[in-house]
Amino acid sequence: MKAALTTSAILAICLTTAPAFANRVFVSNEKGNDITVIDSDTLEVIGTFPGGNRPRGITISPDGKELYVCASDDDLVRVYDPETFQETHTLPSGPDPELFVLHPSGNPLYIANEDDNLVTVVDVKTHQVLAEIPVGVEPEGMGVSPDGKVVINTSETTNMAHFIDTETFEITANVLVDLRPRFAQYNPAGTKLYVSAEIGGTVSVINPETQQIDKKITFEIPGVLPEAIQPVGVRVTADGKKVYVALGPANRIAVVDGETDEVLDYLLVGQRVWQLAFTPDEKYLFTTNGNSNDVSVIDVAKDEVIKSIAVGQQPWGVVVAPN
Protein backbone atom coordinates (compact mmCIF):
# COMPACT_ATOMS: atom_id res chain seq x y z
CA MET A 1 0.00 0.00 0.00
CA LYS A 2 1.40 3.40 -1.00
CA ALA A 3 1.93 5.98 1.69
CA ALA A 4 -0.29 9.04 1.51
CA LEU A 5 1.36 12.25 0.38
CA THR A 6 2.00 14.77 3.10
CA THR A 7 0.57 18.28 2.85
CA SER A 8 4.04 19.71 2.19
CA ALA A 9 4.66 17.17 -0.59
CA ILE A 10 1.37 18.05 -2.27
CA LEU A 11 2.21 21.76 -2.02
CA ALA A 12 5.63 21.17 -3.56
CA ILE A 13 4.09 19.30 -6.50
CA CYS A 14 1.53 22.07 -7.04
CA LEU A 15 4.20 24.75 -6.99
CA THR A 16 6.52 23.02 -9.46
CA THR A 17 3.68 22.24 -11.85
CA ALA A 18 2.00 25.66 -11.74
CA PRO A 19 1.09 26.97 -15.20
CA ALA A 20 3.88 29.02 -16.76
CA PHE A 21 1.57 31.73 -18.10
CA ALA A 22 0.82 33.20 -14.67
CA ASN A 23 3.31 35.75 -13.42
CA ARG A 24 4.63 35.07 -9.97
CA VAL A 25 4.84 37.93 -7.49
CA PHE A 26 7.65 37.65 -4.93
CA VAL A 27 7.38 39.52 -1.62
CA SER A 28 10.27 39.75 0.86
CA ASN A 29 9.13 39.61 4.48
CA GLU A 30 11.73 41.46 6.53
CA LYS A 31 10.72 40.17 9.95
CA GLY A 32 9.46 36.78 8.82
CA ASN A 33 12.75 35.92 7.06
CA ASP A 34 10.92 34.44 4.13
CA ILE A 35 9.53 35.12 0.66
CA THR A 36 5.82 34.92 -0.14
CA VAL A 37 4.80 33.93 -3.67
CA ILE A 38 1.54 35.20 -5.18
CA ASP A 39 -0.11 34.14 -8.44
CA SER A 40 -0.77 37.32 -10.46
CA ASP A 41 -3.86 35.83 -12.12
CA THR A 42 -5.71 34.42 -9.12
CA LEU A 43 -4.19 36.93 -6.66
CA GLU A 44 -3.74 34.10 -4.18
CA VAL A 45 -0.67 33.02 -2.21
CA ILE A 46 0.81 29.88 -3.76
CA GLY A 47 3.87 29.36 -1.59
CA THR A 48 6.46 30.59 0.88
CA PHE A 49 10.16 29.81 1.10
CA PRO A 50 13.10 30.90 3.32
CA GLY A 51 14.71 34.20 2.33
CA GLY A 52 17.69 34.39 4.67
CA ASN A 53 17.97 36.76 7.60
CA ARG A 54 16.14 40.06 7.18
CA PRO A 55 15.34 39.95 3.46
CA ARG A 56 14.61 43.40 2.07
CA GLY A 57 15.56 44.40 -1.48
CA ILE A 58 14.35 41.93 -4.09
CA THR A 59 14.65 41.83 -7.87
CA ILE A 60 14.68 39.39 -10.77
CA SER A 61 16.78 38.96 -13.89
CA PRO A 62 15.31 40.22 -17.19
CA ASP A 63 14.98 36.63 -18.44
CA GLY A 64 13.20 35.60 -15.23
CA LYS A 65 15.69 32.85 -14.42
CA GLU A 66 17.27 34.25 -11.26
CA LEU A 67 15.66 35.88 -8.23
CA TYR A 68 17.94 38.07 -6.12
CA VAL A 69 17.30 38.87 -2.45
CA CYS A 70 19.22 41.24 -0.15
CA ALA A 71 19.67 39.15 2.99
CA SER A 72 20.67 42.15 5.07
CA ASP A 73 21.69 40.40 8.29
CA ASP A 74 23.59 37.72 6.35
CA ASP A 75 25.68 40.35 4.56
CA LEU A 76 25.11 38.75 1.18
CA VAL A 77 22.71 38.41 -1.74
CA ARG A 78 20.87 35.11 -1.96
CA VAL A 79 19.97 33.85 -5.44
CA TYR A 80 16.99 31.57 -6.11
CA ASP A 81 15.44 29.66 -8.98
CA PRO A 82 12.05 31.42 -9.40
CA GLU A 83 10.44 28.19 -10.63
CA THR A 84 11.53 25.78 -7.90
CA PHE A 85 12.14 28.36 -5.13
CA GLN A 86 15.44 26.64 -4.37
CA GLU A 87 18.51 28.70 -3.46
CA THR A 88 21.16 28.17 -6.14
CA HIS A 89 24.05 30.27 -4.83
CA THR A 90 24.97 33.51 -3.09
CA LEU A 91 26.70 36.69 -4.22
CA PRO A 92 29.04 38.91 -2.23
CA SER A 93 27.33 42.14 -1.28
CA GLY A 94 29.30 44.03 1.31
CA PRO A 95 27.78 44.59 4.78
CA ASP A 96 24.07 45.14 5.32
CA PRO A 97 22.76 45.17 1.74
CA GLU A 98 19.40 46.91 1.68
CA LEU A 99 18.48 47.81 -1.87
CA PHE A 100 20.01 47.06 -5.26
CA VAL A 101 19.38 47.46 -8.94
CA LEU A 102 20.32 45.35 -11.96
CA HIS A 103 21.83 46.86 -15.07
CA PRO A 104 19.17 46.74 -17.86
CA SER A 105 21.24 44.01 -19.55
CA GLY A 106 20.91 41.86 -16.43
CA ASN A 107 24.52 42.28 -15.32
CA PRO A 108 26.06 43.68 -13.12
CA LEU A 109 24.20 44.21 -9.86
CA TYR A 110 24.62 47.49 -7.97
CA ILE A 111 24.13 47.11 -4.21
CA ALA A 112 23.75 49.77 -1.49
CA ASN A 113 25.73 48.95 1.67
CA GLU A 114 24.14 51.03 4.37
CA ASP A 115 26.72 50.40 7.10
CA ASP A 116 29.87 51.00 5.04
CA ASN A 117 28.78 53.96 2.89
CA LEU A 118 29.55 52.03 -0.28
CA VAL A 119 27.91 50.88 -3.48
CA THR A 120 29.20 47.40 -4.31
CA VAL A 121 29.17 46.32 -7.97
CA VAL A 122 28.94 42.55 -8.50
CA ASP A 123 29.18 40.50 -11.69
CA VAL A 124 26.25 38.06 -11.44
CA LYS A 125 27.92 35.58 -13.81
CA THR A 126 31.41 35.37 -12.30
CA HIS A 127 30.23 36.23 -8.76
CA GLN A 128 33.13 38.67 -8.46
CA VAL A 129 33.11 42.16 -6.98
CA LEU A 130 33.91 44.60 -9.78
CA ALA A 131 34.08 47.78 -7.70
CA GLU A 132 33.33 49.37 -4.34
CA ILE A 133 32.24 52.97 -4.78
CA PRO A 134 32.39 55.35 -1.79
CA VAL A 135 29.17 57.38 -1.53
CA GLY A 136 27.40 59.38 1.16
CA VAL A 137 26.33 58.29 4.63
CA GLU A 138 23.71 55.51 4.85
CA PRO A 139 23.26 54.70 1.17
CA GLU A 140 19.93 53.06 0.40
CA GLY A 141 18.09 53.84 -2.81
CA MET A 142 19.41 52.55 -6.12
CA GLY A 143 18.21 53.44 -9.61
CA VAL A 144 19.57 52.98 -13.12
CA SER A 145 19.00 54.95 -16.32
CA PRO A 146 17.12 53.16 -19.12
CA ASP A 147 20.27 53.16 -21.27
CA GLY A 148 22.32 51.68 -18.43
CA LYS A 149 24.93 54.44 -18.50
CA VAL A 150 24.19 55.96 -15.09
CA VAL A 151 23.42 54.44 -11.70
CA ILE A 152 21.86 56.55 -8.96
CA ASN A 153 22.45 56.05 -5.26
CA THR A 154 20.58 57.97 -2.58
CA SER A 155 22.31 58.47 0.76
CA GLU A 156 19.89 58.95 3.64
CA THR A 157 22.05 61.01 6.01
CA THR A 158 23.93 62.99 3.35
CA ASN A 159 20.57 63.81 1.70
CA MET A 160 22.01 63.42 -1.78
CA ALA A 161 21.43 61.60 -5.03
CA HIS A 162 24.78 60.47 -6.43
CA PHE A 163 25.15 60.01 -10.20
CA ILE A 164 27.60 57.18 -10.95
CA ASP A 165 29.10 56.40 -14.38
CA THR A 166 28.61 52.66 -15.00
CA GLU A 167 31.81 52.38 -17.06
CA THR A 168 34.25 54.21 -14.81
CA PHE A 169 32.42 53.64 -11.49
CA GLU A 170 33.07 57.30 -10.71
CA ILE A 171 30.59 59.78 -9.22
CA THR A 172 29.89 62.46 -11.83
CA ALA A 173 27.37 64.59 -9.92
CA ASN A 174 25.79 65.02 -6.50
CA VAL A 175 22.31 66.50 -6.13
CA LEU A 176 21.13 67.73 -2.74
CA VAL A 177 17.52 66.68 -2.08
CA ASP A 178 15.27 66.74 0.97
CA LEU A 179 15.75 64.77 4.19
CA ARG A 180 16.28 60.99 4.09
CA PRO A 181 16.08 60.09 0.39
CA ARG A 182 14.91 56.49 0.04
CA PHE A 183 14.35 55.62 -3.60
CA ALA A 184 15.40 56.68 -7.11
CA GLN A 185 13.39 55.92 -10.24
CA TYR A 186 13.79 57.11 -13.83
CA ASN A 187 10.84 57.47 -16.16
CA PRO A 188 11.11 55.07 -19.14
CA ALA A 189 12.23 57.84 -21.51
CA GLY A 190 15.11 58.71 -19.19
CA THR A 191 14.09 62.37 -19.13
CA LYS A 192 13.12 62.52 -15.45
CA LEU A 193 14.54 61.09 -12.27
CA TYR A 194 12.24 60.83 -9.25
CA VAL A 195 13.91 60.78 -5.81
CA SER A 196 11.70 60.30 -2.75
CA ALA A 197 12.57 61.93 0.58
CA GLU A 198 10.98 60.09 3.50
CA ILE A 199 11.41 62.72 6.22
CA GLY A 200 11.31 65.68 3.84
CA GLY A 201 7.92 64.49 2.61
CA THR A 202 8.69 65.27 -1.03
CA VAL A 203 9.69 63.73 -4.33
CA SER A 204 12.34 65.66 -6.23
CA VAL A 205 11.98 65.62 -10.02
CA ILE A 206 15.52 65.86 -11.39
CA ASN A 207 16.57 66.59 -14.97
CA PRO A 208 19.17 63.85 -15.62
CA GLU A 209 20.92 65.92 -18.27
CA THR A 210 21.48 69.03 -16.15
CA GLN A 211 21.34 67.31 -12.74
CA GLN A 212 19.04 70.12 -11.61
CA ILE A 213 15.80 69.78 -9.65
CA ASP A 214 12.97 70.93 -11.90
CA LYS A 215 10.23 70.45 -9.34
CA LYS A 216 9.41 69.07 -5.91
CA ILE A 217 6.21 67.11 -5.56
CA THR A 218 4.46 67.68 -2.23
CA PHE A 219 1.54 65.81 -0.71
CA GLU A 220 -1.46 66.86 1.36
CA ILE A 221 -3.99 64.33 2.60
CA PRO A 222 -7.07 65.48 4.54
CA GLY A 223 -7.04 64.05 8.05
CA VAL A 224 -3.42 62.83 7.85
CA LEU A 225 -0.67 64.63 9.75
CA PRO A 226 2.11 65.97 7.50
CA GLU A 227 4.77 64.06 9.45
CA ALA A 228 3.00 60.78 8.60
CA ILE A 229 3.37 61.45 4.87
CA GLN A 230 6.69 59.74 4.14
CA PRO A 231 7.44 59.02 0.44
CA VAL A 232 9.39 55.81 -0.17
CA GLY A 233 8.90 53.57 -3.22
CA VAL A 234 8.25 55.08 -6.66
CA ARG A 235 7.15 53.42 -9.92
CA VAL A 236 6.36 54.91 -13.33
CA THR A 237 4.14 53.41 -16.04
CA ALA A 238 5.81 52.35 -19.30
CA ASP A 239 4.26 55.28 -21.17
CA GLY A 240 5.46 57.70 -18.49
CA LYS A 241 1.98 59.11 -17.97
CA LYS A 242 1.48 58.06 -14.35
CA VAL A 243 3.79 57.93 -11.35
CA TYR A 244 2.89 56.02 -8.19
CA VAL A 245 4.46 56.95 -4.86
CA ALA A 246 4.22 54.92 -1.64
CA LEU A 247 3.64 57.27 1.29
CA GLY A 248 4.66 55.03 4.22
CA PRO A 249 2.69 55.59 7.47
CA ALA A 250 0.13 57.71 5.58
CA ASN A 251 -1.16 54.34 4.27
CA ARG A 252 -1.69 55.87 0.84
CA ILE A 253 -0.39 55.58 -2.70
CA ALA A 254 -0.18 58.92 -4.46
CA VAL A 255 -1.11 58.90 -8.16
CA VAL A 256 0.88 61.59 -9.97
CA ASP A 257 0.53 62.92 -13.52
CA GLY A 258 3.80 61.95 -15.23
CA GLU A 259 3.72 64.98 -17.53
CA THR A 260 2.82 67.78 -15.11
CA ASP A 261 4.03 66.06 -11.92
CA GLU A 262 0.84 67.12 -10.16
CA VAL A 263 -0.88 64.78 -7.69
CA LEU A 264 -4.07 63.33 -9.15
CA ASP A 265 -5.34 61.09 -6.36
CA TYR A 266 -4.56 59.18 -3.18
CA LEU A 267 -5.39 55.47 -2.84
CA LEU A 268 -5.92 53.98 0.62
CA VAL A 269 -3.89 50.79 1.09
CA GLY A 270 -2.50 48.85 4.05
CA GLN A 271 -0.40 50.15 6.93
CA ARG A 272 3.09 51.60 6.28
CA VAL A 273 3.18 51.07 2.53
CA TRP A 274 6.78 50.71 1.38
CA GLN A 275 7.59 49.31 -2.10
CA LEU A 276 5.74 48.79 -5.38
CA ALA A 277 5.81 46.56 -8.46
CA PHE A 278 3.78 46.34 -11.67
CA THR A 279 2.80 43.20 -13.50
CA PRO A 280 4.48 43.16 -16.96
CA ASP A 281 1.20 44.21 -18.65
CA GLU A 282 0.69 46.91 -15.98
CA LYS A 283 -2.76 45.56 -15.22
CA TYR A 284 -1.93 45.48 -11.52
CA LEU A 285 0.33 47.34 -9.11
CA PHE A 286 1.31 45.50 -5.93
CA THR A 287 2.21 47.37 -2.73
CA THR A 288 3.94 45.99 0.38
CA ASN A 289 2.33 47.11 3.63
CA GLY A 290 4.79 46.41 6.46
CA ASN A 291 2.65 46.99 9.53
CA SER A 292 -0.50 45.25 8.34
CA ASN A 293 1.43 42.27 6.93
CA ASP A 294 -0.34 42.37 3.60
CA VAL A 295 -0.07 43.36 -0.04
CA SER A 296 -2.59 45.66 -1.69
CA VAL A 297 -3.49 45.11 -5.34
CA ILE A 298 -4.28 48.19 -7.43
CA ASP A 299 -6.15 48.07 -10.73
CA VAL A 300 -3.95 50.46 -12.73
CA ALA A 301 -6.50 51.35 -15.39
CA LYS A 302 -9.09 52.35 -12.78
CA ASP A 303 -6.69 53.45 -10.03
CA GLU A 304 -8.68 51.37 -7.56
CA VAL A 305 -7.54 49.05 -4.78
CA ILE A 306 -9.23 45.76 -5.53
CA LYS A 307 -7.78 43.33 -3.01
CA SER A 308 -5.66 42.85 0.09
CA ILE A 309 -3.52 39.70 0.29
CA ALA A 310 -2.13 38.49 3.63
CA VAL A 311 1.58 37.64 3.39
CA GLY A 312 4.40 37.20 5.93
CA GLN A 313 5.70 39.37 8.76
CA GLN A 314 6.61 42.92 7.76
CA PRO A 315 6.59 42.73 3.96
CA TRP A 316 9.28 45.04 2.55
CA GLY A 317 10.11 44.49 -1.12
CA VAL A 318 8.19 43.15 -4.11
CA VAL A 319 9.03 42.08 -7.66
CA VAL A 320 7.01 40.42 -10.42
CA ALA A 321 8.50 37.82 -12.73
CA PRO A 322 8.68 38.93 -16.38
CA ASN A 323 6.68 37.25 -19.13
ZALUMVO-139727 format. One line per 10 residues: number of its first residue (from 1); their letters; for each residue x negated, y, z of C-alpha. Coordinates in nm, 2 decimals, always signed. Each point is the difference from the previous one (the first is absolute). Layout:
N
NUM	a	X Y Z | ...
***
This chain:
323
1	mkaalttsai	+0.00 +0.00 +0.00 | -0.14 +0.34 -0.10 | -0.05 +0.26 +0.27 | +0.22 +0.30 -0.02 | -0.17 +0.32 -0.11 | -0.06 +0.26 +0.27 | +0.14 +0.35 -0.03 | -0.34 +0.14 -0.06 | -0.07 -0.25 -0.28 | +0.33 +0.08 -0.17
11	laiclttapa	-0.08 +0.38 +0.03 | -0.34 -0.06 -0.16 | +0.15 -0.19 -0.29 | +0.26 +0.28 -0.05 | -0.27 +0.27 +0.00 | -0.23 -0.18 -0.25 | +0.28 -0.08 -0.23 | +0.17 +0.35 +0.01 | +0.09 +0.13 -0.35 | -0.28 +0.20 -0.16
21	fanrvfvsne	+0.23 +0.27 -0.13 | +0.08 +0.15 +0.34 | -0.25 +0.26 +0.13 | -0.13 -0.07 +0.34 | -0.02 +0.28 +0.25 | -0.28 -0.03 +0.26 | +0.02 +0.19 +0.33 | -0.29 +0.03 +0.25 | +0.12 -0.02 +0.36 | -0.26 +0.19 +0.20
31	kgnditvids	+0.10 -0.13 +0.35 | +0.12 -0.34 -0.12 | -0.33 -0.09 -0.17 | +0.19 -0.15 -0.30 | +0.14 +0.07 -0.34 | +0.37 -0.02 -0.08 | +0.10 -0.10 -0.36 | +0.33 +0.13 -0.15 | +0.16 -0.11 -0.32 | +0.07 +0.32 -0.21
41	dtlevigtfp	+0.31 -0.15 -0.16 | +0.18 -0.14 +0.30 | -0.15 +0.25 +0.24 | -0.05 -0.28 +0.25 | -0.30 -0.11 +0.20 | -0.15 -0.31 -0.16 | -0.31 -0.05 +0.22 | -0.26 +0.12 +0.25 | -0.37 -0.08 +0.02 | -0.29 +0.11 +0.22
51	ggnrprgiti	-0.16 +0.33 -0.10 | -0.30 +0.02 +0.24 | -0.03 +0.24 +0.29 | +0.19 +0.33 -0.04 | +0.08 -0.02 -0.37 | +0.07 +0.35 -0.14 | -0.10 +0.10 -0.36 | +0.13 -0.25 -0.26 | -0.03 -0.01 -0.38 | -0.01 -0.24 -0.29
61	spdgkelyvc	-0.21 -0.04 -0.31 | +0.15 +0.12 -0.33 | +0.03 -0.36 -0.12 | +0.18 -0.10 +0.32 | -0.25 -0.28 +0.08 | -0.16 +0.15 +0.31 | +0.16 +0.16 +0.31 | -0.22 +0.22 +0.21 | +0.06 +0.08 +0.36 | -0.19 +0.23 +0.23
71	asdddlvrvy	-0.05 -0.20 +0.32 | -0.10 +0.30 +0.21 | -0.10 -0.18 +0.32 | -0.19 -0.27 -0.19 | -0.21 +0.27 -0.18 | +0.06 -0.16 -0.34 | +0.24 -0.04 -0.29 | +0.18 -0.33 -0.03 | +0.09 -0.13 -0.34 | +0.30 -0.22 -0.07
81	dpetfqetht	+0.16 -0.19 -0.29 | +0.34 +0.17 -0.04 | +0.16 -0.32 -0.12 | -0.11 -0.24 +0.27 | -0.06 +0.26 +0.28 | -0.33 -0.18 +0.07 | -0.31 +0.21 +0.09 | -0.27 -0.05 -0.26 | -0.29 +0.21 +0.13 | -0.09 +0.32 +0.17
91	lpsgpdpelf	-0.17 +0.32 -0.11 | -0.23 +0.22 +0.20 | +0.17 +0.32 +0.09 | -0.20 +0.19 +0.26 | +0.15 +0.06 +0.35 | +0.37 +0.05 +0.05 | +0.13 +0.01 -0.36 | +0.34 +0.17 +0.00 | +0.09 +0.09 -0.36 | -0.15 -0.07 -0.34
101	vlhpsgnply	+0.06 +0.04 -0.36 | -0.09 -0.21 -0.31 | -0.15 +0.15 -0.31 | +0.26 -0.02 -0.28 | -0.20 -0.27 -0.17 | +0.03 -0.21 +0.32 | -0.36 +0.04 +0.11 | -0.16 +0.14 +0.22 | +0.19 +0.05 +0.32 | -0.04 +0.33 +0.19
111	ianeddnlvt	+0.05 -0.04 +0.38 | +0.04 +0.27 +0.27 | -0.20 -0.09 +0.32 | +0.16 +0.21 +0.27 | -0.26 -0.06 +0.27 | -0.32 +0.06 -0.21 | +0.11 +0.30 -0.21 | -0.08 -0.20 -0.32 | +0.17 -0.11 -0.32 | -0.13 -0.35 -0.08
121	vvdvkthqvl	+0.00 -0.11 -0.37 | +0.03 -0.37 -0.05 | -0.03 -0.21 -0.32 | +0.29 -0.24 +0.03 | -0.16 -0.25 -0.24 | -0.35 -0.02 +0.15 | +0.12 +0.08 +0.35 | -0.29 +0.25 +0.03 | +0.00 +0.35 +0.15 | -0.08 +0.24 -0.28
131	aeipvgvepe	-0.02 +0.32 +0.21 | +0.08 +0.16 +0.34 | +0.11 +0.36 -0.05 | -0.02 +0.24 +0.30 | +0.32 +0.20 +0.03 | +0.18 +0.20 +0.27 | +0.11 -0.11 +0.34 | +0.26 -0.28 +0.03 | +0.04 -0.08 -0.37 | +0.34 -0.16 -0.08
141	gmgvspdgkv	+0.18 +0.07 -0.32 | -0.13 -0.12 -0.33 | +0.12 +0.08 -0.35 | -0.14 -0.04 -0.35 | +0.06 +0.20 -0.32 | +0.19 -0.18 -0.28 | -0.32 +0.00 -0.22 | -0.20 -0.15 +0.29 | -0.26 +0.27 -0.01 | +0.07 +0.16 +0.34
151	vintsettnm	+0.08 -0.16 +0.34 | +0.15 +0.21 +0.27 | -0.06 -0.05 +0.37 | +0.19 +0.20 +0.27 | -0.17 +0.05 +0.34 | +0.24 +0.05 +0.28 | -0.21 +0.20 +0.24 | -0.19 +0.20 -0.26 | +0.33 +0.08 -0.17 | -0.14 -0.04 -0.35
161	ahfidtetfe	+0.06 -0.18 -0.32 | -0.34 -0.11 -0.14 | -0.04 -0.05 -0.38 | -0.24 -0.28 -0.07 | -0.15 -0.08 -0.35 | +0.05 -0.37 -0.06 | -0.32 -0.03 -0.21 | -0.24 +0.18 +0.23 | +0.18 -0.06 +0.33 | -0.07 +0.37 +0.08
171	itanvlvdlr	+0.25 +0.25 +0.15 | +0.07 +0.27 -0.26 | +0.25 +0.21 +0.19 | +0.16 +0.04 +0.34 | +0.35 +0.15 +0.04 | +0.12 +0.12 +0.34 | +0.36 -0.10 +0.06 | +0.22 +0.00 +0.31 | -0.04 -0.19 +0.32 | -0.06 -0.38 -0.01
181	prfaqynpag	+0.02 -0.09 -0.37 | +0.12 -0.36 -0.04 | +0.06 -0.09 -0.36 | -0.11 +0.11 -0.35 | +0.20 -0.08 -0.31 | -0.04 +0.12 -0.36 | +0.30 +0.04 -0.24 | -0.03 -0.24 -0.29 | -0.11 +0.27 -0.24 | -0.29 +0.09 +0.23
191	tklyvsaeig	+0.10 +0.37 +0.01 | +0.10 +0.01 +0.36 | -0.14 -0.14 +0.32 | +0.23 -0.03 +0.30 | -0.17 +0.00 +0.35 | +0.22 -0.05 +0.30 | -0.09 +0.16 +0.34 | +0.16 -0.18 +0.29 | -0.04 +0.26 +0.27 | +0.01 +0.30 -0.24
201	gtvsvinpet	+0.34 -0.12 -0.12 | -0.08 +0.08 -0.36 | -0.10 -0.16 -0.33 | -0.26 +0.20 -0.19 | +0.03 -0.01 -0.38 | -0.35 +0.03 -0.14 | -0.11 +0.07 -0.36 | -0.26 -0.28 -0.06 | -0.17 +0.21 -0.27 | -0.06 +0.31 +0.21
211	qqidkkitfe	+0.02 -0.17 +0.35 | +0.23 +0.28 +0.11 | +0.32 -0.03 +0.20 | +0.28 +0.11 -0.23 | +0.28 -0.04 +0.26 | +0.08 -0.14 +0.34 | +0.32 -0.20 +0.03 | +0.17 +0.06 +0.34 | +0.30 -0.19 +0.15 | +0.30 +0.11 +0.21
221	ipgvlpeaiq	+0.25 -0.26 +0.12 | +0.31 +0.12 +0.19 | -0.01 -0.15 +0.36 | -0.36 -0.12 -0.03 | -0.27 +0.18 +0.20 | -0.28 +0.14 -0.23 | -0.27 -0.19 +0.20 | +0.18 -0.33 -0.09 | -0.04 +0.06 -0.37 | -0.33 -0.17 -0.08
231	pvgvrvtadg	-0.07 -0.07 -0.37 | -0.20 -0.32 -0.06 | +0.05 -0.22 -0.30 | +0.06 +0.15 -0.35 | +0.11 -0.17 -0.32 | +0.08 +0.15 -0.34 | +0.23 -0.15 -0.27 | -0.17 -0.10 -0.33 | +0.15 +0.29 -0.19 | -0.12 +0.24 +0.27
241	kkvyvalgpa	+0.35 +0.14 +0.05 | +0.05 -0.10 +0.36 | -0.23 -0.02 +0.31 | +0.09 -0.19 +0.31 | -0.16 +0.10 +0.33 | +0.03 -0.21 +0.33 | +0.06 +0.24 +0.29 | -0.11 -0.23 +0.29 | +0.20 +0.06 +0.33 | +0.26 +0.21 -0.19
251	nriavvdget	+0.13 -0.34 -0.13 | +0.05 +0.16 -0.35 | -0.13 -0.03 -0.35 | -0.02 +0.33 -0.18 | +0.09 +0.00 -0.37 | -0.20 +0.27 -0.18 | +0.04 +0.13 -0.35 | -0.33 -0.09 -0.17 | +0.01 +0.30 -0.23 | +0.09 +0.28 +0.24
261	devldyllvg	-0.12 -0.17 +0.32 | +0.32 +0.10 +0.17 | +0.17 -0.23 +0.25 | +0.32 -0.15 -0.15 | +0.12 -0.22 +0.28 | -0.07 -0.19 +0.32 | +0.08 -0.37 +0.04 | +0.05 -0.15 +0.34 | -0.20 -0.32 +0.05 | -0.14 -0.20 +0.30
271	qrvwqlaftp	-0.21 +0.14 +0.28 | -0.35 +0.14 -0.06 | -0.01 -0.05 -0.38 | -0.36 -0.04 -0.11 | -0.08 -0.14 -0.35 | +0.19 -0.05 -0.33 | -0.01 -0.22 -0.31 | +0.20 -0.03 -0.32 | +0.10 -0.31 -0.18 | -0.17 +0.00 -0.35
281	dekylfttng	+0.33 +0.10 -0.16 | +0.05 +0.27 +0.26 | +0.35 -0.13 +0.08 | -0.09 -0.01 +0.37 | -0.22 +0.18 +0.24 | -0.10 -0.18 +0.32 | -0.09 +0.19 +0.32 | -0.17 -0.14 +0.31 | +0.16 +0.11 +0.32 | -0.25 -0.07 +0.29
291	nsndvsvidv	+0.22 +0.06 +0.30 | +0.31 -0.17 -0.12 | -0.19 -0.30 -0.14 | +0.17 +0.01 -0.33 | -0.02 +0.10 -0.36 | +0.25 +0.23 -0.17 | +0.09 -0.06 -0.36 | +0.08 +0.31 -0.21 | +0.19 -0.01 -0.33 | -0.23 +0.24 -0.20
301	akdeviksia	+0.26 +0.09 -0.27 | +0.26 +0.10 +0.26 | -0.24 +0.10 +0.28 | +0.20 -0.20 +0.24 | -0.12 -0.23 +0.28 | +0.17 -0.33 -0.07 | -0.14 -0.25 +0.25 | -0.21 -0.05 +0.31 | -0.22 -0.31 +0.02 | -0.14 -0.12 +0.33
311	vgqqpwgvvv	-0.37 -0.09 -0.02 | -0.28 -0.04 +0.25 | -0.13 +0.22 +0.29 | -0.09 +0.35 -0.10 | +0.00 -0.02 -0.38 | -0.27 +0.23 -0.14 | -0.08 -0.05 -0.37 | +0.19 -0.14 -0.30 | -0.08 -0.10 -0.36 | +0.20 -0.17 -0.27
321	apn	-0.15 -0.26 -0.23 | -0.02 +0.11 -0.37 | +0.20 -0.17 -0.27
***
